[in-house]
Amino acid sequence: MKIVAIVGSPRGAKGATGALTKIVLQGAESLGATCEMIVIRGQEVKPCKACDTCHKVGSCPQKDSFRTIKESVDAADGLILATPNYISHVSAQLKAFFDRCCGVVHCQGFEGKYGAAVVTSGGGDEAPIAEYMNRFLAVTGAVPVGSVWATMGQVQGYDFPAEIKEEAHSLGMRLVKAWSAKEITPEYQEITLGFRERMRALMLWRKAEWPYEYEYWKACRGLSA
Ligand SMILES: Cc1cc2nc3c(=O)[nH]c(=O)nc-3n(C[C@H](O)[C@H](O)[C@H](O)COP(=O)(O)O)c2cc1C
């Protein structure tokens, strides 16, 4: 299994989020996965311009690092999303990546991949951020398997307490096991399958404006009309 972890912290791999993500990757590697950490810092992922070109022709016209990061994700079986808590949400860097994936969402382009979420914060509120990232995974068609987080105000340096280390390591292992078993999680059942029907309806509504996506749905997802 090949896993890509995208770390959205401006501190890159050297921050708390990178440190926690490394433990998740060690868990995955212990079961034979090959892992790559992609740090958005130092690269450029511009915000979406809402030009709708991805929906019309299938690719983004902006020339920046989004394309290469997306290629790495496309080539992977697993996708870990990692962010610091920035005012109760993901970092702007990671949000820009999510928004640039609008065409992926419409075409359910990460279907078949398995994913997980990693969050660190100064003082708390990690759960809704992890839930949001797992929702992102689910609406791209991927199967979210879980999350781990750490409140850094309660940690000495980056020396995470044993239970958080254990949770992070287990999450990496769980990702590999779920992918190997082609497991369908309740989140996937609940979110992805319903969301896919919304996308099907959207394609029929926008078929004139978004020819690439409409034709994709007809050719690959059995859309009729
Ligand atoms: C712009 C900014 C906003 C932040 N907002 C929050 C917040 O709302 N709640 C919180 O608990 N911590 C907040 N923090 C603290 C970070 O989430 C925390 O230090 C995190 O562990 C940093 O991870 P990193 O070292 O990987 O960048 C914020 C930090 C910054 C720089």
The ligand as an SDF file (V2000), in Angstrom:
LIG
                    3D

 31 33  0  0  0  0  0  0  0  0999 V2000
   -2.8720   31.3560   13.1260 C   0  0  0  0  0  0  0  0  0  0  0  0
   -2.9860   30.3880   14.2530 C   0  0  0  0  0  0  0  0  0  0  0  0
   -4.2400   30.0710   14.7450 C   0  0  0  0  0  0  0  0  0  0  0  0
   -4.4040   29.1680   15.7880 C   0  0  0  0  0  0  0  0  0  0  0  0
   -5.6570   28.9040   16.2510 N   0  0  0  0  0  0  0  0  0  0  0  0
   -5.8100   28.0370   17.2820 C   0  0  0  0  0  0  0  0  0  0  0  0
   -7.1160   27.7990   17.8110 C   0  0  0  0  0  0  0  0  0  0  0  0
   -8.1160   28.3420   17.3690 O   0  0  0  0  0  0  0  0  0  0  0  0
   -7.2300   26.9140   18.8350 N   0  0  0  0  0  0  0  0  0  0  0  0
   -6.1350   26.2800   19.3590 C   0  0  0  0  0  0  0  0  0  0  0  0
   -6.2980   25.4800   20.2810 O   0  0  0  0  0  0  0  0  0  0  0  0
   -4.8780   26.4790   18.8710 N   0  0  0  0  0  0  0  0  0  0  0  0
   -4.6930   27.3560   17.8450 C   0  0  0  0  0  0  0  0  0  0  0  0
   -3.4340   27.5890   17.3420 N   0  0  0  0  0  0  0  0  0  0  0  0
   -2.2940   26.8020   17.8630 C   0  0  0  0  0  0  0  0  0  0  0  0
   -1.8990   25.6550   16.9190 C   0  0  0  0  0  0  0  0  0  0  0  0
   -3.0190   24.9090   16.5210 O   0  0  0  0  0  0  0  0  0  0  0  0
   -0.9330   24.6780   17.6170 C   0  0  0  0  0  0  0  0  0  0  0  0
    0.1990   25.3830   18.0910 O   0  0  0  0  0  0  0  0  0  0  0  0
   -0.5140   23.5660   16.6820 C   0  0  0  0  0  0  0  0  0  0  0  0
   -0.0630   22.4770   17.4470 O   0  0  0  0  0  0  0  0  0  0  0  0
    0.5950   24.0040   15.7270 C   0  0  0  0  0  0  0  0  0  0  0  0
    0.9690   22.9010   14.9270 O   0  0  0  0  0  0  0  0  0  0  0  0
    2.2860   22.9670   14.0270 P   0  0  0  0  0  0  0  0  0  0  0  0
    3.4730   23.0420   14.9610 O   0  0  0  0  0  0  0  0  0  0  0  0
    2.2740   21.7080   13.2390 O   0  0  0  0  0  0  0  0  0  0  0  0
    2.1690   24.1710   13.1490 O   0  0  0  0  0  0  0  0  0  0  0  0
   -3.2520   28.5150   16.3390 C   0  0  0  0  0  0  0  0  0  0  0  0
   -1.9760   28.8500   15.8410 C   0  0  0  0  0  0  0  0  0  0  0  0
   -1.8380   29.7800   14.8310 C   0  0  0  0  0  0  0  0  0  0  0  0
   -0.4620   30.1250   14.3150 C   0  0  0  0  0  0  0  0  0  0  0  0
  1  2  1  0
  2  3  1  0
  2 30  2  0
  3  4  2  0
  4  5  1  0
  4 28  1  0
  5  6  2  0
  6  7  1  0
  6 13  1  0
  7  8  2  0
  7  9  1  0
  9 10  1  0
 10 11  2  0
 10 12  1  0
 12 13  2  0
 13 14  1  0
 14 15  1  0
 14 28  1  0
 15 16  1  0
 16 17  1  0
 16 18  1  0
 18 19  1  0
 18 20  1  0
 20 21  1  0
 20 22  1  0
 22 23  1  0
 23 24  1  0
 24 25  2  0
 24 26  1  0
 24 27  1  0
 28 29  2  0
 29 30  1  0
 30 31  1  0
M  END
$$$$
